[in-house]
Amino acid sequence: MEPMTAQQAAEAAKGLTFETVWAAMMKTDARMEESRKQIDARMEESRIRVEESWKRIEESQKKTDKILADLSNNLGGLGNSLGRLTEAMFTAELWKKFSDIGYTVSQQCNKKKFYEDNKVLTEVDLLIENGEYAILVEIKTDLTVSWVDDHLERIGIVRKYFDARGDSRKLIGAVAGVAVSDHVLKYAHKKGLYVVIQTGDAVALAEMPHGFKATEW
């Protein structure tokens, strides 16, 4: 659009009075105010929708967290039940297995705890003993190298416990598991531990390598 000339501007201004200019300005302000109100209203609606969306997300997250917590508790309970079942399966027959290889068994104790100064030093899943030997057995559903190492440390603690009380019996170590890989089996045998495995509905001592001799602590 070409700019107006002075003459054109003068012609356009004819008939304009202060009142007409003021009225035009007021209409413009009114339209601007109305536009501002509409924008504010739309922004407020957007804010409300965002807040409602966040509330739904938070409620959904709370429900999800509860579901996960319940699932975790259920799985934990299942794991504990499976662990108790595994221990029951092995402890019912283990003393016979050691008796068959020459260890005369006089008594067996499940979940044997060793105390000192009213504190538990360690706990053994199964203690099979007589006047000459004490066989310490650790039982796990899934036996790993780490569990084997933990049991070796446990045997050392019990050895010190016996020595402090003048108990000179020899300690023998054994580990038992439903799932025992060849690697873990070889590792345990290398450390001089007996290994007990599940065979169908029963348990048995795993076949020992040639020249195997159980470590005595």
Secondary structure, 3 states (H helix, E strand, C coil): CCCCCHHHHHHHHCCCCHHHHHHHHHHHHHHHHHHHHHHHHHHHHHHHHHHHHHHHHHHHHHHHHHHHHHHHHHHHHHHHHHHHHHHHHHHCCHHHHHHHCCCCCCEEEEEEEEEECCEEEEEEEEEEECCCEEEEEEEEEECCHHHHHHHHHHHHHHHHHHHHCCCCCEEEEEEEEEECCHHHHHHHHHCCCEEEEEECCEEEECCCCCCCCCCEC
